[in-house]
Amino acid sequence: MAAGFPWRSALSSSSSWRHGGAAATSLLALAAACLLGGCASFSDVAPGDSDVNVTDKVGKPDAVWKNPDGSELWQYPQGFYATQTFIITMGPDRRVQEVHQALSEPYFSKIYAGMTKDDVYRMLGKPREIWSFPARDEESWTWRYKDTNFMFFNVLFDQSAGTVRNTQRLQEIQFLDGNGRSN
């Protein structure tokens, strides 16, 4: 993983991921992983657990950010259709200090105009989608989360400067087919 910029390699490595393709394959892979190995339960991770204990319980993190004090942020996005990204703060002593779910209002409210892409990635983890709008010199990163309803949190970047312009929250709209099922 590239030090300091893990999102660059993670986001550029899969063009189908960036544009929402291969949804059925992703869903099947997630279901198979849950059935075969059991889903990771972050409620089993507690302050004081060792790094080895954490990786035994929930696996290796998707990204690791090193802090100046020797602590680290371990990120665990829960997949394309998931609505959670868990972040574990690992102390310099290699023990858990905190576990939190980043895709929530307390963390969204910390995103402000002028933040860099690295700052946002570090705080929220890997976005679900990235869209580029060259005519507006804008790039949009999207995370799906669950409030009362399913929602999308978008961070709009000035593409040239690589900094946040604005954020928005949008409710996911599900359409029902003739049998009352969502499409």
Backbone as ProteinMPNN parsed JSONL, in Angstrom:
{"seq_chain_A": "MAAGFPWRSALSSSSSWRHGGAAATSLLALAAACLLGGCASFSDVAPGDSDVNVTDKVGKPDAVWKNPDGSELWQYPQGFYATQTFIITMGPDRRVQEVHQALSEPYFSKIYAGMTKDDVYRMLGKPREIWSFPARDEESWTWRYKDTNFMFFNVLFDQSAGTVRNTQRLQEIQFLDGNGRSN", "coords_chain_A": {"N_chain_A": [[0.858, -1.18, 0.0], [0.587, 2.183, -0.83], [2.371, 4.55, 0.928], [0.796, 7.041, 2.755], [-0.932, 7.731, 0.607], [-3.096, 5.775, 0.135], [-5.536, 5.57, -1.165], [-5.16, 6.188, -3.827], [-4.017, 3.992, -5.286], [-5.895, 2.062, -4.608], [-8.292, 3.067, -5.627], [-7.84, 3.42, -8.328], [-7.376, 0.925, -9.292], [-9.512, -0.622, -10.151], [-11.619, -0.321, -12.654], [-14.277, -1.125, -13.069], [-15.268, -1.069, -10.493], [-15.226, 1.662, -9.976], [-17.291, 2.624, -11.526], [-19.576, 1.301, -10.854], [-20.037, -1.261, -11.966], [-20.382, -4.852, -12.347], [-22.041, -5.65, -10.23], [-23.629, -7.855, -9.437], [-21.727, -9.908, -9.258], [-20.105, -8.932, -7.197], [-21.929, -8.967, -5.077], [-22.494, -11.706, -4.879], [-19.935, -12.641, -4.195], [-19.612, -11.439, -1.697], [-21.7, -12.691, -0.269], [-20.832, -15.357, -0.388], [-18.42, -15.171, 1.039], [-19.382, -14.5, 3.575], [-20.895, -16.79, 4.183], [-19.001, -18.871, 4.054], [-16.785, -18.091, 5.67], [-17.807, -16.662, 7.752], [-19.049, -13.531, 8.828], [-17.143, -10.657, 9.65], [-17.152, -9.463, 12.95], [-17.332, -6.502, 14.379], [-18.107, -5.798, 16.865], [-16.902, -7.554, 18.503], [-14.381, -6.617, 18.863], [-12.427, -4.904, 21.149], [-11.38, -2.11, 23.228], [-7.986, -2.307, 24.181], [-7.481, -4.795, 23.084], [-5.026, -6.73, 21.345], [-3.034, -6.08, 18.354], [-2.67, -8.443, 16.907], [-4.746, -10.011, 17.891], [-6.906, -8.523, 16.909], [-6.589, -8.782, 14.076], [-6.978, -11.518, 13.909], [-9.682, -11.652, 14.579], [-11.098, -9.904, 12.786], [-9.677, -9.708, 10.446], [-7.178, -8.441, 8.079], [-6.648, -4.912, 7.745], [-8.113, -2.729, 5.218], [-6.837, -0.373, 4.644], [-4.118, 1.406, 6.148], [-3.283, 4.022, 8.231], [-0.65, 5.947, 9.369], [0.027, 7.742, 12.324], [1.601, 10.73, 13.686], [2.206, 10.321, 16.411], [2.766, 7.654, 16.632], [0.607, 5.993, 16.723], [-1.973, 4.23, 14.853], [-4.462, 4.274, 12.24], [-6.743, 1.93, 11.376], [-8.521, 0.87, 8.634], [-11.633, -0.491, 7.689], [-13.57, -0.926, 5.234], [-16.827, -2.073, 4.419], [-17.578, -3.225, 1.982], [-19.029, -2.889, -1.377], [-21.899, -2.56, -1.415], [-22.378, -2.181, 1.218], [-23.059, -0.306, 4.243], [-21.346, 0.641, 6.08], [-18.196, 1.641, 7.425], [-15.648, 0.612, 9.308], [-13.39, 1.95, 11.655], [-10.456, 1.413, 13.319], [-8.589, 2.571, 15.953], [-5.339, 2.101, 16.598], [-3.083, 1.96, 19.146], [0.293, 3.223, 19.939], [1.377, 1.15, 21.349], [0.421, -1.054, 20.082], [-2.135, -1.817, 20.68], [-5.728, -1.782, 20.79], [-7.28, 1.337, 20.845], [-9.652, 2.63, 20.196], [-12.775, 1.938, 18.548], [-14.736, 2.727, 15.822], [-17.613, 3.517, 13.777], [-17.367, 4.954, 10.769], [-19.062, 6.008, 8.797], [-21.164, 8.048, 9.425], [-23.12, 10.698, 10.878], [-21.6, 12.266, 12.852], [-18.988, 12.084, 11.812], [-19.261, 12.818, 9.124], [-19.901, 15.491, 9.459], [-17.487, 16.623, 10.04], [-16.154, 17.054, 7.706], [-14.963, 19.548, 5.602], [-14.879, 22.506, 3.497], [-11.967, 22.848, 1.538], [-10.46, 20.769, 2.608], [-8.197, 18.078, 1.856], [-8.13, 15.34, -0.549], [-6.812, 13.165, 0.573], [-7.179, 13.707, 3.319], [-9.96, 13.36, 3.548], [-10.3, 10.699, 2.699], [-8.872, 9.421, 4.703], [-10.487, 9.955, 6.905], [-13.061, 8.876, 6.282], [-12.716, 6.544, 4.821], [-12.59, 4.273, 1.983], [-14.379, 5.436, -0.818], [-17.632, 4.572, -2.171], [-18.256, 5.099, -4.841], [-16.735, 6.954, -7.52], [-17.005, 9.83, -9.365], [-16.344, 11.768, -12.219], [-16.531, 15.088, -13.362], [-15.649, 16.783, -15.81], [-16.358, 19.203, -17.181], [-17.208, 20.831, -15.165], [-14.986, 20.92, -13.649], [-14.844, 19.103, -11.519], [-14.937, 16.507, -9.069], [-16.661, 13.796, -7.708], [-17.099, 12.008, -4.739], [-18.697, 9.213, -3.355], [-20.433, 7.794, -0.612], [-22.439, 5.234, 0.739], [-24.86, 5.095, 3.284], [-26.623, 4.271, 6.34], [-29.227, 5.897, 7.765], [-32.149, 6.936, 9.131], [-33.35, 6.144, 6.805], [-31.892, 4.65, 3.832], [-29.083, 6.398, 2.687], [-27.04, 8.687, 0.746], [-23.828, 10.008, 1.011], [-22.111, 12.616, -0.321], [-19.019, 13.903, -1.372], [-17.819, 16.712, -2.849], [-15.25, 17.583, -4.917], [-12.92, 20.097, -5.937], [-11.52, 19.504, -8.859], [-9.046, 20.27, -10.016], [-7.605, 21.465, -7.897], [-7.818, 19.502, -5.97], [-9.205, 19.606, -3.589], [-11.852, 19.805, -1.122], [-14.953, 21.078, -2.165], [-17.65, 21.112, -1.464], [-20.265, 19.397, 0.38], [-22.863, 16.89, 0.316], [-25.963, 15.407, 1.262], [-28.021, 12.817, 0.291], [-31.136, 11.216, -0.066], [-31.615, 7.791, -0.652], [-33.539, 6.566, -3.259], [-35.819, 4.107, -3.716], [-37.38, 2.191, -6.141], [-40.463, 0.558, -6.584], [-41.462, -2.564, -7.946], [-44.227, -4.024, -9.788], [-45.046, -5.906, -7.943], [-44.58, -4.982, -5.427], [-41.942, -5.119, -4.672], [-38.596, -3.885, -4.298], [-36.623, -2.479, -6.912]], "CA_chain_A": [[0.0, 0.0, 0.0], [1.372, 3.403, -0.933], [2.359, 5.319, 2.168], [0.209, 8.378, 2.683], [-1.947, 7.896, -0.425], [-3.6, 4.448, -0.228], [-6.714, 5.664, -2.022], [-4.798, 6.295, -5.247], [-3.924, 2.67, -5.9], [-7.143, 1.34, -4.364], [-9.368, 3.569, -6.456], [-7.534, 3.327, -9.745], [-7.116, -0.454, -9.671], [-10.679, -1.315, -10.67], [-12.521, 0.593, -13.352], [-15.667, -1.519, -12.855], [-15.639, -0.578, -9.166], [-15.431, 3.103, -10.042], [-18.497, 2.989, -12.25], [-20.717, 0.527, -10.388], [-20.237, -2.495, -12.693], [-20.172, -6.145, -11.701], [-22.767, -5.642, -8.952], [-24.048, -9.207, -9.063], [-20.533, -10.632, -8.867], [-19.709, -8.438, -5.88], [-22.91, -9.437, -4.101], [-22.262, -13.137, -4.708], [-18.678, -12.817, -3.475], [-19.882, -11.077, -0.306], [-22.51, -13.747, 0.323], [-19.977, -16.53, -0.222], [-17.473, -14.904, 2.131], [-20.126, -14.566, 4.838], [-21.292, -18.168, 4.45], [-17.851, -19.738, 4.241], [-15.876, -17.715, 6.738], [-18.46, -15.867, 8.785], [-18.784, -12.107, 8.679], [-16.384, -10.051, 10.739], [-17.991, -8.762, 13.909], [-16.526, -5.481, 15.033], [-18.503, -5.718, 18.272], [-15.977, -8.423, 19.238], [-13.113, -5.897, 19.047], [-12.581, -4.019, 22.314], [-10.162, -1.408, 23.652], [-7.034, -3.172, 24.869], [-7.137, -5.955, 22.263], [-3.763, -6.583, 20.61], [-3.158, -6.058, 16.898], [-2.796, -9.829, 16.456], [-6.102, -10.409, 18.242], [-7.809, -7.844, 15.974], [-6.521, -9.412, 12.745], [-7.611, -12.829, 14.029], [-11.138, -11.48, 14.656], [-11.723, -9.2, 11.653], [-8.812, -9.721, 9.278], [-6.275, -7.315, 7.844], [-7.361, -3.704, 7.298], [-8.02, -2.319, 3.821], [-5.842, 0.706, 4.616], [-3.536, 1.765, 7.443], [-2.727, 5.379, 8.266], [0.243, 6.146, 10.517], [-0.034, 9.064, 12.951], [2.899, 11.172, 14.216], [2.445, 9.812, 17.771], [3.029, 6.221, 16.581], [-0.656, 5.253, 16.609], [-2.404, 3.979, 13.477], [-5.886, 4.112, 11.946], [-6.977, 0.773, 10.524], [-9.821, 1.042, 7.987], [-12.315, -1.69, 7.232], [-14.827, -0.708, 4.51], [-17.559, -3.337, 4.426], [-17.989, -3.661, 0.656], [-19.686, -1.941, -2.272], [-23.282, -2.288, -1.024], [-22.457, -2.003, 2.663], [-23.308, 1.047, 4.72], [-20.463, 0.885, 7.216], [-16.741, 1.546, 7.366], [-15.143, 0.643, 10.674], [-12.02, 2.434, 11.824], [-9.881, 1.027, 14.608], [-7.387, 3.332, 16.32], [-4.378, 1.212, 17.236], [-2.1, 2.781, 19.856], [1.707, 2.913, 19.698], [1.654, -0.125, 22.018], [-0.204, -2.08, 19.239], [-3.398, -2.217, 21.309], [-6.879, -0.991, 20.356], [-7.693, 2.473, 21.666], [-11.031, 2.981, 19.869], [-13.398, 1.378, 17.349], [-15.932, 3.494, 15.478], [-18.212, 3.407, 12.452], [-17.076, 6.28, 10.205], [-20.113, 6.517, 7.913], [-22.208, 8.559, 10.308], [-23.177, 12.16, 10.939], [-20.481, 12.923, 13.558], [-17.797, 12.133, 10.964], [-19.59, 13.619, 7.945], [-19.902, 16.914, 9.827], [-16.095, 17.084, 10.141], [-15.643, 17.332, 6.362], [-15.174, 20.975, 5.33], [-14.259, 23.039, 2.28], [-10.523, 23.02, 1.626], [-9.792, 19.514, 2.983], [-7.641, 17.332, 0.729], [-8.665, 13.999, -0.77], [-6.202, 12.296, 1.582], [-7.851, 13.961, 4.597], [-11.299, 12.765, 3.49], [-10.127, 9.24, 2.66], [-8.412, 9.026, 6.038], [-11.589, 10.068, 7.855], [-14.241, 8.084, 5.929], [-12.392, 5.31, 4.122], [-12.754, 4.196, 0.534], [-15.743, 5.734, -1.273], [-18.329, 3.557, -2.975], [-18.135, 5.485, -6.247], [-16.07, 8.209, -7.856], [-17.459, 10.344, -10.65], [-15.624, 12.953, -12.675], [-17.308, 16.014, -14.173], [-14.624, 17.695, -16.333], [-16.888, 20.517, -17.553], [-17.319, 21.623, -13.928], [-13.732, 20.747, -12.923], [-15.313, 18.557, -10.244], [-14.935, 15.065, -8.839], [-17.584, 13.48, -6.615], [-16.926, 10.726, -4.055], [-19.969, 8.843, -2.742], [-20.553, 6.71, 0.357], [-23.819, 4.893, 1.088], [-24.952, 4.857, 4.721], [-27.975, 4.073, 6.857], [-29.735, 6.781, 8.807], [-33.485, 6.353, 9.225], [-33.429, 5.511, 5.494], [-30.591, 4.587, 3.176], [-28.672, 7.724, 2.238], [-25.735, 8.84, 0.117], [-23.057, 11.181, 1.398], [-21.227, 12.977, -1.427], [-18.03, 14.961, -1.194], [-17.524, 17.284, -4.159], [-13.901, 18.145, -4.922], [-12.362, 20.868, -7.04], [-10.643, 18.501, -9.448], [-7.707, 20.816, -10.229], [-6.942, 21.701, -6.616], [-7.869, 18.296, -5.152], [-9.74, 19.945, -2.277], [-13.307, 19.766, -0.979], [-15.766, 22.262, -2.441], [-18.932, 21.059, -0.784], [-20.773, 18.055, 0.66], [-24.315, 16.794, 0.242], [-26.6, 14.178, 1.708], [-29.176, 12.526, -0.554], [-31.854, 10.002, 0.299], [-31.704, 6.793, -1.711], [-34.918, 6.327, -3.66], [-36.007, 2.767, -4.264], [-38.616, 2.058, -6.898], [-41.108, -0.733, -6.409], [-42.041, -3.149, -9.155], [-45.652, -4.268, -9.654], [-45.303, -6.846, -6.847], [-44.196, -4.365, -4.161], [-40.521, -5.349, -4.377], [-37.739, -2.819, -4.82], [-35.782, -2.839, -8.069]], "C_chain_A": [[0.895, 1.231, 0.0], [1.247, 4.205, 0.346], [1.764, 6.689, 1.927], [-0.907, 8.538, 1.67], [-2.558, 6.551, -0.812], [-4.793, 4.501, -1.164], [-6.347, 5.694, -3.486], [-4.736, 4.933, -5.902], [-5.225, 1.909, -5.73], [-8.243, 1.782, -5.32], [-9.094, 3.426, -7.933], [-7.402, 1.887, -10.216], [-8.313, -1.154, -10.295], [-11.639, -0.337, -11.336], [-13.975, 0.184, -13.176], [-16.147, -1.058, -11.488], [-15.982, 0.892, -9.23], [-16.755, 3.466, -10.679], [-19.672, 2.063, -11.947], [-20.966, -0.768, -11.139], [-20.029, -3.708, -11.817], [-20.862, -6.241, -10.341], [-23.136, -7.048, -8.511], [-22.863, -10.034, -8.591], [-20.084, -10.225, -7.467], [-20.634, -8.964, -4.799], [-22.727, -10.925, -3.835], [-20.984, -13.401, -3.921], [-18.863, -12.499, -1.995], [-20.67, -12.176, 0.393], [-21.676, -15.001, 0.579], [-19.002, -16.347, 0.934], [-18.159, -15.014, 3.484], [-20.481, -16.006, 5.19], [-20.098, -19.058, 4.772], [-17.016, -19.38, 5.461], [-16.536, -16.973, 7.873], [-18.087, -14.414, 8.61], [-18.027, -11.59, 9.894], [-17.337, -9.303, 11.649], [-17.127, -7.774, 14.677], [-16.952, -5.266, 16.476], [-17.624, -6.612, 19.136], [-14.629, -7.753, 19.497], [-13.307, -4.875, 20.158], [-11.277, -3.284, 22.61], [-9.285, -2.336, 24.491], [-6.659, -4.412, 24.089], [-5.834, -5.688, 21.515], [-4.02, -6.553, 19.117], [-3.344, -7.465, 16.338], [-4.214, -10.327, 16.721], [-7.107, -9.796, 17.265], [-7.777, -8.513, 14.609], [-7.087, -10.829, 12.771], [-9.133, -12.714, 13.976], [-11.745, -10.915, 13.377], [-10.848, -9.123, 10.409], [-7.921, -8.489, 9.178], [-7.072, -6.109, 7.362], [-7.153, -3.448, 5.809], [-6.96, -1.239, 3.649], [-5.366, 0.973, 6.036], [-2.916, 3.142, 7.313], [-1.882, 5.519, 9.52], [0.146, 7.588, 11.003], [1.321, 9.435, 13.523], [3.217, 10.611, 15.602], [2.726, 8.315, 17.816], [1.764, 5.382, 16.526], [-1.0, 5.084, 15.129], [-3.922, 3.93, 13.414], [-6.006, 2.946, 10.979], [-8.387, 0.891, 9.962], [-10.338, -0.279, 7.441], [-13.619, -1.325, 6.524], [-15.508, -2.064, 4.339], [-18.135, -3.73, 3.071], [-18.813, -2.636, -0.093], [-21.094, -1.579, -1.818], [-23.444, -2.046, 0.474], [-22.603, -0.535, 3.035], [-22.433, 1.392, 5.912], [-19.002, 0.802, 6.804], [-16.254, 1.67, 8.803], [-13.7, 1.127, 10.675], [-11.581, 2.084, 13.238], [-8.638, 1.88, 14.827], [-6.512, 2.397, 17.142], [-3.29, 2.087, 17.854], [-0.668, 2.394, 19.518], [2.12, 1.587, 20.334], [1.018, -1.312, 21.295], [-1.459, -2.661, 19.881], [-4.505, -1.257, 20.877], [-7.159, 0.119, 21.369], [-9.174, 2.776, 21.448], [-11.472, 2.237, 18.614], [-14.619, 2.24, 17.057], [-16.35, 3.237, 14.033], [-18.126, 4.796, 11.839], [-18.206, 6.852, 9.358], [-21.328, 6.928, 8.739], [-22.064, 10.074, 10.437], [-22.022, 12.806, 11.716], [-19.213, 13.048, 12.707], [-18.05, 12.92, 9.688], [-19.482, 15.11, 8.27], [-18.492, 17.476, 9.993], [-15.465, 17.394, 8.785], [-15.97, 18.785, 6.025], [-14.439, 21.392, 4.063], [-12.774, 23.27, 2.517], [-9.773, 21.766, 2.045], [-9.273, 18.82, 1.72], [-8.335, 15.971, 0.59], [-8.091, 13.021, 0.259], [-6.874, 12.455, 2.935], [-9.212, 13.265, 4.641], [-11.201, 11.245, 3.504], [-9.741, 8.715, 4.032], [-9.579, 9.011, 7.031], [-12.731, 9.095, 7.568], [-13.941, 6.739, 5.277], [-12.707, 5.409, 2.646], [-14.199, 4.521, 0.138], [-16.32, 4.593, -2.104], [-18.134, 3.836, -4.459], [-17.359, 6.786, -6.359], [-16.532, 8.605, -9.253], [-16.701, 11.616, -10.967], [-16.53, 13.772, -13.591], [-16.36, 17.089, -14.712], [-15.148, 19.092, -16.662], [-17.029, 21.437, -16.34], [-16.029, 21.601, -13.127], [-14.02, 20.177, -11.532], [-15.216, 17.043, -10.238], [-15.811, 14.811, -7.621], [-17.271, 12.096, -6.07], [-18.214, 10.459, -3.292], [-19.808, 7.671, -1.789], [-22.034, 6.483, 0.608], [-23.834, 4.599, 2.585], [-26.409, 4.726, 5.126], [-28.225, 5.063, 7.964], [-31.103, 6.18, 9.137], [-33.764, 5.571, 7.946], [-32.014, 5.363, 4.953], [-30.308, 5.944, 2.551], [-27.355, 7.614, 1.468], [-25.1, 10.106, 0.651], [-22.068, 11.424, 0.272], [-20.266, 14.067, -0.987], [-17.636, 15.419, -2.59], [-16.193, 18.016, -4.083], [-13.689, 19.061, -6.119], [-11.311, 19.949, -7.643], [-9.219, 19.013, -9.639], [-6.935, 20.954, -8.924], [-6.896, 20.444, -5.744], [-8.401, 18.551, -3.75], [-11.271, 19.964, -2.294], [-13.911, 21.12, -1.335], [-16.985, 22.294, -1.541], [-19.254, 19.6, -0.46], [-22.286, 18.072, 0.492], [-24.774, 15.43, 0.724], [-27.868, 13.997, 0.87], [-29.821, 11.235, -0.094], [-31.882, 9.071, -0.896], [-33.177, 6.544, -1.999], [-34.983, 4.943, -4.28], [-37.367, 2.706, -4.934], [-39.169, 0.657, -6.71], [-41.624, -1.244, -7.749], [-43.527, -3.41, -8.899], [-46.02, -5.191, -8.486], [-44.878, -6.269, -5.493], [-42.76, -4.605, -3.751], [-39.708, -4.215, -4.966], [-36.9, -3.347, -5.957], [-34.34, -2.653, -7.703]], "O_chain_A": [[1.86, 1.298, 0.761], [0.14, 4.504, 0.794], [2.172, 7.408, 1.016], [-1.763, 9.405, 1.847], [-2.544, 6.208, -1.993], [-5.032, 3.541, -1.897], [-7.143, 5.268, -4.323], [-5.332, 4.726, -6.959], [-5.624, 1.174, -6.633], [-9.04, 0.96, -5.774], [-10.032, 3.319, -8.723], [-7.323, 1.643, -11.419], [-8.139, -2.2, -10.92], [-12.376, 0.383, -10.663], [-14.844, 1.055, -13.135], [-17.313, -0.694, -11.336], [-16.943, 1.327, -8.595], [-17.295, 4.534, -10.391], [-20.653, 2.039, -12.691], [-22.037, -1.349, -10.969], [-19.556, -3.603, -10.685], [-20.326, -6.843, -9.411], [-22.975, -7.396, -7.342], [-22.982, -10.785, -7.623], [-19.727, -11.075, -6.651], [-20.179, -9.362, -3.727], [-22.799, -11.361, -2.686], [-20.954, -14.291, -3.071], [-18.334, -13.203, -1.135], [-20.347, -12.554, 1.519], [-21.796, -15.631, 1.629], [-18.785, -17.27, 1.719], [-17.591, -15.556, 4.431], [-20.385, -16.406, 6.351], [-20.175, -19.904, 5.663], [-16.586, -20.263, 6.203], [-15.882, -16.678, 8.873], [-16.944, -14.094, 8.282], [-18.249, -12.036, 11.02], [-18.227, -8.593, 11.181], [-16.305, -8.155, 15.51], [-16.236, -4.618, 17.238], [-17.592, -6.459, 20.357], [-13.821, -8.269, 20.269], [-14.241, -4.074, 20.116], [-10.195, -3.774, 22.284], [-9.762, -3.046, 25.377], [-5.636, -5.033, 24.377], [-5.569, -4.56, 21.1], [-5.09, -6.951, 18.658], [-4.103, -7.654, 15.388], [-4.812, -10.988, 15.873], [-8.05, -10.464, 16.84], [-8.832, -8.787, 14.036], [-7.621, -11.297, 11.765], [-9.802, -13.57, 13.399], [-12.789, -11.387, 12.927], [-11.252, -8.523, 9.412], [-7.909, -7.625, 10.056], [-8.063, -6.265, 6.649], [-6.165, -3.882, 5.217], [-6.269, -1.194, 2.631], [-6.11, 0.791, 7.001], [-2.127, 3.401, 6.404], [-2.356, 5.236, 10.62], [0.179, 8.53, 10.211], [2.121, 8.548, 13.82], [4.39, 10.442, 15.935], [2.904, 7.751, 18.895], [1.84, 4.173, 16.304], [-0.395, 5.716, 14.263], [-4.589, 3.592, 14.392], [-5.436, 2.974, 9.888], [-9.348, 1.0, 10.723], [-9.612, -1.063, 6.829], [-14.683, -1.401, 7.14], [-14.843, -3.08, 4.14], [-19.094, -4.5, 3.018], [-19.246, -1.635, 0.478], [-21.455, -0.402, -1.832], [-24.542, -1.738, 0.937], [-22.307, 0.357, 2.241], [-22.732, 2.318, 6.666], [-18.623, 0.001, 5.949], [-16.427, 2.711, 9.437], [-12.901, 0.761, 9.812], [-12.249, 2.416, 14.217], [-7.741, 1.908, 13.985], [-6.887, 1.961, 18.23], [-2.648, 2.869, 17.153], [-0.431, 1.364, 18.886], [3.098, 0.97, 19.911], [1.052, -2.437, 21.794], [-1.807, -3.822, 19.669], [-4.259, -0.076, 20.63], [-7.26, -0.12, 22.572], [-9.879, 3.136, 22.391], [-10.664, 1.941, 17.734], [-15.448, 2.463, 17.94], [-15.556, 2.806, 13.196], [-18.754, 5.728, 12.342], [-18.3, 8.071, 9.214], [-22.362, 6.259, 8.749], [-21.014, 10.643, 10.138], [-21.503, 13.826, 11.263], [-18.452, 14.004, 12.86], [-17.158, 13.621, 9.21], [-19.021, 15.896, 7.443], [-18.325, 18.692, 10.078], [-14.362, 17.937, 8.724], [-17.12, 19.207, 6.146], [-13.507, 20.724, 3.616], [-12.369, 23.811, 3.546], [-8.559, 21.695, 1.858], [-9.852, 18.967, 0.643], [-9.034, 15.518, 1.497], [-8.805, 12.15, 0.756], [-7.118, 11.468, 3.629], [-9.572, 12.655, 5.648], [-11.934, 10.579, 4.236], [-10.237, 7.675, 4.466], [-9.643, 8.141, 7.899], [-13.315, 8.543, 8.5], [-14.823, 5.885, 5.191], [-13.043, 6.474, 2.129], [-15.137, 3.948, 0.693], [-15.592, 3.769, -2.659], [-17.878, 2.921, -5.242], [-17.327, 7.601, -5.437], [-16.46, 7.816, -10.195], [-16.449, 12.44, -10.087], [-17.202, 13.234, -14.471], [-16.271, 18.178, -14.146], [-14.44, 20.075, -16.44], [-16.977, 22.66, -16.466], [-15.962, 22.19, -12.048], [-13.529, 20.675, -10.518], [-15.39, 16.387, -11.265], [-15.717, 15.523, -6.621], [-17.184, 11.127, -6.824], [-18.765, 11.359, -2.657], [-19.14, 6.685, -2.101], [-22.804, 7.44, 0.682], [-22.934, 3.936, 3.1], [-27.314, 5.033, 4.35], [-27.526, 5.073, 8.977], [-31.179, 4.98, 9.403], [-34.335, 4.481, 7.983], [-31.058, 5.879, 5.532], [-31.192, 6.561, 1.956], [-26.658, 6.602, 1.527], [-25.746, 11.15, 0.736], [-21.273, 10.543, -0.059], [-20.651, 15.026, -0.318], [-17.179, 14.624, -3.411], [-16.023, 18.945, -3.293], [-14.23, 18.813, -7.197], [-10.309, 19.649, -6.993], [-8.27, 18.255, -9.44], [-5.756, 20.604, -8.85], [-6.033, 20.328, -4.875], [-8.09, 17.805, -2.822], [-11.894, 20.119, -3.344], [-13.45, 22.165, -0.876], [-17.323, 23.315, -0.942], [-18.6, 18.684, -0.96], [-22.913, 19.131, 0.521], [-24.059, 14.435, 0.606], [-28.683, 14.912, 0.756], [-29.129, 10.27, 0.231], [-32.142, 9.5, -2.021], [-33.968, 6.334, -1.079], [-34.285, 4.649, -5.25], [-38.377, 3.118, -4.363], [-38.417, -0.316, -6.68], [-42.145, -0.487, -8.569], [-44.026, -3.025, -7.842], [-47.183, -5.247, -8.086], [-44.824, -7.004, -4.507], [-42.387, -4.329, -2.611], [-40.068, -3.648, -5.998], [-36.511, -4.514, -5.97], [-33.458, -2.897, -8.526]]}, "name": "protein", "num_of_chains": 1, "seq": "MAAGFPWRSALSSSSSWRHGGAAATSLLALAAACLLGGCASFSDVAPGDSDVNVTDKVGKPDAVWKNPDGSELWQYPQGFYATQTFIITMGPDRRVQEVHQALSEPYFSKIYAGMTKDDVYRMLGKPREIWSFPARDEESWTWRYKDTNFMFFNVLFDQSAGTVRNTQRLQEIQFLDGNGRSN"}
